[in-house]
Amino acid sequence: MRPSLVALDLDGTLLTTDCRLPMGHALAVQALRRMGATVVIATGRPLLTTRWVQRDLGLDAPLICFNGGWVGHPDRTPIAAHGLAEGEVHEVIAVLAGGSGAICCYPDADTWIMDREIAHTRYWRDLYQAPIAIHDDLRSAWRGPSLKMMYVVEPAHLPATQQRLAERFGERFHVVASQDDRLEIMPRCITKAWGLRHLAEHLGIAREDVWAVGDAENDREMVQWAGHGCIMGQASDSLRSLARHILPGIDARGLCALPGLLARHLADG
């Protein structure tokens, strides 16, 4: 029996919208592992806000963080990593500065820096169980690379901001609305598919034996790349049309259906 790799998005897939890990989803992960699958987290989050999920699930496989831009084990040299150079960070800050949102940068996998607090983010330290440093002088003081950038803004203002970035940079960066209140900015080549491909190669698992589950736009490339792309039921019609398998939505604890799918596939193998 060939080994399977199962990559799970966090928000809206493994976790609920208020960042809770449902017991049913934890049990589903245990079931997948009993079938011999290597289960990994594939998230846009930094390692900083992903560690607790890996710990609570007892996972020992590498993580895929920053929308694929960082792959590795906590506290070890990453297997693969690619972020924005210092000059690129300053270019993006120059376009976003003066808007109504908050700019986020990540100098390393465990550090989250924001240029200011806005009403939309004031509860985030509790929600994400992590420190967030406020540096209001990012535009002048930022030094070094960032593993990604994120811009948090009221949903009504997000499309105009995305358009402004597109007009300024064209396709130089990969810019995606991962949720309706945030834009993720990465190097052009970086998606979760980039990180998942590197991890699959590292583990010696063939693409056709990779399962990937997500629910949002930043999962698009990963779901398309995997041999078994799965989409949660609450996702957009555009994303659902890409999937080989459609699971129930997060409110129905849709990830609980995944072990059965994998078991049937292995039985037919």
Secondary structure per residue as TSV (DSSP state, phi and psi in degrees):
chain	resnum	aa	ss	phi	psi
A	1	M	-	360.0	127.3
A	2	R	-	-77.1	144.7
A	3	P	-	-71.3	149.7
A	4	S	-	-111.5	146.3
A	5	L	E	-114.9	124.8
A	6	V	E	-116.6	114.3
A	7	A	E	-103.8	124.2
A	8	L	E	-116.8	123.1
A	9	D	-	-62.9	158.6
A	10	L	T	-92.5	-79.5
A	11	D	B	-65.7	120.8
A	12	G	T	86.7	-3.9
A	13	T	T	-123.4	-72.2
A	14	L	T	-82.4	-35.9
A	15	L	B	-108.3	151.8
A	16	T	-	-75.1	173.7
A	17	T	T	-65.6	-19.7
A	18	D	T	-101.6	24.7
A	19	C	S	65.5	31.6
A	20	R	-	-99.3	147.7
A	21	L	-	-98.3	106.0
A	22	P	-	-63.5	143.6
A	23	M	H	-57.8	-39.2
A	24	G	H	-60.4	-37.3
A	25	H	H	-71.1	-37.3
A	26	A	H	-62.4	-41.6
A	27	L	H	-66.9	-35.5
A	28	A	H	-63.9	-40.3
A	29	V	H	-62.9	-42.0
A	30	Q	H	-60.8	-41.0
A	31	A	H	-64.6	-41.7
A	32	L	H	-60.9	-41.9
A	33	R	H	-68.1	-35.4
A	34	R	H	-64.6	-26.2
A	35	M	T	-81.8	2.0
A	36	G	T	93.5	4.5
A	37	A	-	-77.3	142.5
A	38	T	E	-86.9	116.7
A	39	V	E	-101.9	128.2
A	40	V	E	-130.0	154.2
A	41	I	E	-92.1	133.6
A	42	A	B	-127.8	104.3
A	43	T	-	-136.5	158.5
A	44	G	S	-78.5	-13.6
A	45	R	S	-68.4	160.0
A	46	P	-	-74.3	166.2
A	47	L	G	-56.7	-35.3
A	48	L	G	-48.7	-43.4
A	49	T	G	-103.9	10.2
A	50	T	T	-109.8	-24.4
A	51	R	H	-52.5	-43.0
A	52	W	H	-65.8	-32.5
A	53	V	H	-69.1	-45.5
A	54	Q	H	-59.1	-42.4
A	55	R	H	-64.9	-47.6
A	56	D	H	-65.2	-28.6
A	57	L	H	-88.3	-8.9
A	58	G	T	69.2	28.7
A	59	L	-	-81.9	143.7
A	60	D	-	-122.7	4.5
A	61	A	S	-81.0	164.0
A	62	P	-	-61.8	161.0
A	63	L	E	-106.8	152.4
A	64	I	E	-114.4	111.7
A	65	C	E	-119.4	173.9
A	66	F	G	54.4	43.7
A	67	N	G	55.2	35.7
A	68	G	G	99.6	-10.2
A	69	G	T	-78.3	-5.8
A	70	W	E	-143.9	124.3
A	71	V	E	-130.3	124.6
A	72	G	E	167.0	-174.7
A	73	H	-	-92.5	145.2
A	74	P	T	-56.1	140.3
A	75	D	T	66.1	19.5
A	76	R	S	-128.4	164.4
A	77	T	-	-61.7	130.4
A	78	P	-	-64.4	151.9
A	79	I	S	-70.2	-39.8
A	80	A	E	-152.4	142.0
A	81	A	E	-156.7	136.8
A	82	H	-	-154.4	117.8
A	83	G	-	-125.5	-165.7
A	84	L	B	-87.9	136.4
A	85	A	-	-72.8	161.7
A	86	E	H	-54.8	-45.1
A	87	G	H	-62.7	-37.6
A	88	E	H	-66.7	-38.6
A	89	V	H	-59.5	-45.6
A	90	H	H	-65.5	-35.6
A	91	E	H	-62.7	-44.2
A	92	V	H	-68.4	-42.7
A	93	I	H	-57.5	-41.5
A	94	A	H	-60.2	-35.4
A	95	V	H	-76.0	-37.1
A	96	L	H	-85.6	-26.1
A	97	A	T	-60.0	139.8
A	98	G	T	93.4	-10.7
A	99	G	S	-78.8	-179.3
A	100	S	S	-89.1	-2.9
A	101	G	S	-97.8	-172.4
A	102	A	E	-116.3	134.8
A	103	I	E	-95.2	131.1
A	104	C	E	-117.6	138.0
A	105	C	E	-131.4	158.9
A	106	Y	-	-139.0	92.0
A	107	P	S	-68.0	-22.0
A	108	D	S	-152.5	176.9
A	109	A	T	-68.4	-17.0
A	110	D	T	-115.6	13.7
A	111	T	-	-126.8	130.3
A	112	W	-	-123.3	119.2
A	113	I	E	-120.1	134.6
A	114	M	E	-126.1	143.9
A	115	D	S	-79.1	-19.5
A	116	R	-	-168.4	160.7
A	117	E	-	-90.6	135.9
A	118	I	-	-123.8	164.8
A	119	A	G	-54.1	-34.5
A	120	H	G	-68.3	-22.4
A	121	T	G	-112.0	2.5
A	122	R	T	-66.4	-20.9
A	123	Y	T	-99.7	4.5
A	124	W	H	-69.6	-31.9
A	125	R	H	-60.3	-38.7
A	126	D	H	-74.6	-42.5
A	127	L	H	-61.1	-44.8
A	128	Y	H	-98.4	1.4
A	129	Q	T	52.6	49.7
A	130	A	S	-154.2	150.8
A	131	P	-	-74.0	141.4
A	132	I	-	-126.8	116.4
A	133	A	E	-83.4	139.4
A	134	I	E	-104.3	118.0
A	135	H	-	-122.8	100.6
A	136	D	T	-78.2	-0.3
A	137	D	T	-110.8	30.0
A	138	L	H	-53.5	-39.8
A	139	R	H	-61.3	-37.3
A	140	S	H	-98.9	-27.3
A	141	A	H	-102.5	-10.5
A	142	W	-	-63.2	134.4
A	143	R	-	-134.2	138.2
A	144	G	S	92.1	179.4
A	145	P	-	-79.3	171.7
A	146	S	B	-137.3	134.7
A	147	L	S	-65.4	-25.1
A	148	K	-	-164.8	177.0
A	149	M	E	-126.6	154.2
A	150	M	E	-138.2	140.2
A	151	Y	E	-120.5	120.7
A	152	V	E	-106.0	127.4
A	153	V	-	-153.2	157.8
A	154	E	-	-56.3	137.6
A	155	P	G	-51.2	-34.1
A	156	A	G	-63.6	-24.8
A	157	H	G	-97.4	-5.3
A	158	L	H	-66.8	-45.8
A	159	P	H	-58.9	-40.2
A	160	A	H	-66.1	-37.3
A	161	T	H	-66.5	-42.6
A	162	Q	H	-62.2	-39.2
A	163	Q	H	-66.2	-39.4
A	164	R	H	-62.4	-41.7
A	165	L	H	-65.1	-40.5
A	166	A	H	-64.6	-41.1
A	167	E	H	-66.3	-35.0
A	168	R	H	-80.3	-39.9
A	169	F	H	-113.5	-10.4
A	170	G	T	60.5	-125.1
A	171	E	T	-106.7	23.1
A	172	R	S	-64.6	-32.1
A	173	F	E	-121.9	159.3
A	174	H	E	-93.9	110.9
A	175	V	E	-116.5	125.9
A	176	V	E	-142.1	141.8
A	177	A	E	-85.5	99.1
A	178	S	E	-76.2	-27.5
A	179	Q	E	-143.5	174.5
A	180	D	T	-75.8	-1.2
A	181	D	T	-121.9	11.6
A	182	R	E	-152.7	142.7
A	183	L	E	-109.9	136.8
A	184	E	E	-107.1	132.3
A	185	I	E	-121.5	118.3
A	186	M	E	-130.9	168.9
A	187	P	E	-55.2	153.2
A	188	R	T	-53.6	-38.9
A	189	C	T	-81.8	-8.7
A	190	I	-	-91.5	119.5
A	191	T	S	-142.2	174.5
A	192	K	H	-62.6	-27.4
A	193	A	H	-64.4	-37.4
A	194	W	H	-60.8	-48.5
A	195	G	H	-66.4	-40.9
A	196	L	H	-67.6	-37.8
A	197	R	H	-62.8	-45.5
A	198	H	H	-61.0	-40.5
A	199	L	H	-68.9	-43.3
A	200	A	H	-60.2	-42.0
A	201	E	H	-64.4	-40.8
A	202	H	H	-61.7	-38.6
A	203	L	H	-87.6	-8.1
A	204	G	T	73.2	33.2
A	205	I	-	-109.4	130.8
A	206	A	-	-70.9	149.7
A	207	R	G	-54.1	-39.4
A	208	E	G	-69.1	-11.8
A	209	D	G	-104.2	12.8
A	210	V	E	-99.0	128.5
A	211	W	E	-109.0	137.2
A	212	A	E	-136.2	133.8
A	213	V	E	-125.2	130.3
A	214	G	E	-153.1	-176.0
A	215	D	-	-146.2	-6.0
A	216	A	S	-129.6	174.2
A	217	E	G	-59.8	-32.5
A	218	N	G	-76.5	0.5
A	219	D	G	-98.3	-6.3
A	220	R	H	-54.8	-54.5
A	221	E	H	-66.3	-37.5
A	222	M	H	-63.5	-44.1
A	223	V	H	-66.1	-37.9
A	224	Q	H	-68.5	-35.9
A	225	W	H	-75.4	-39.0
A	226	A	S	-64.2	148.9
A	227	G	S	-61.0	-33.7
A	228	H	E	-126.7	88.9
A	229	G	E	-83.5	127.5
A	230	C	E	-122.6	139.5
A	231	I	E	-123.8	137.4
A	232	M	-	-70.0	148.5
A	233	G	T	-62.4	-23.4
A	234	Q	T	-83.0	-2.3
A	235	A	S	-68.6	165.7
A	236	S	-	-65.6	159.1
A	237	D	H	-60.0	-35.7
A	238	S	H	-60.7	-43.6
A	239	L	H	-72.3	-40.0
A	240	R	H	-60.7	-32.8
A	241	S	T	-68.4	-17.9
A	242	L	T	-85.4	-18.3
A	243	A	-	-82.7	144.1
A	244	R	S	-78.7	-30.4
A	245	H	E	-134.1	137.5
A	246	I	E	-114.2	122.4
A	247	L	-	-94.6	163.6
A	248	P	-	-60.0	166.0
A	249	G	-	-73.5	171.4
A	250	I	G	-62.4	-35.9
A	251	D	G	-67.4	-22.9
A	252	A	G	-96.2	11.9
A	253	R	T	55.3	54.0
A	254	G	G	-61.9	-25.0
A	255	L	G	-66.2	-18.2
A	256	C	G	-63.2	-19.3
A	257	A	G	-81.3	-13.9
A	258	L	H	-67.9	-42.2
A	259	P	H	-57.5	-37.8
A	260	G	H	-64.1	-40.4
A	261	L	H	-61.6	-47.0
A	262	L	H	-64.0	-40.7
A	263	A	H	-62.1	-42.7
A	264	R	H	-65.5	-38.5
A	265	H	H	-64.6	-43.4
A	266	L	H	-65.3	-37.7
A	267	A	H	-66.2	-33.8
A	268	D	H	-81.2	-13.9
A	269	G	-	-56.5	360.0
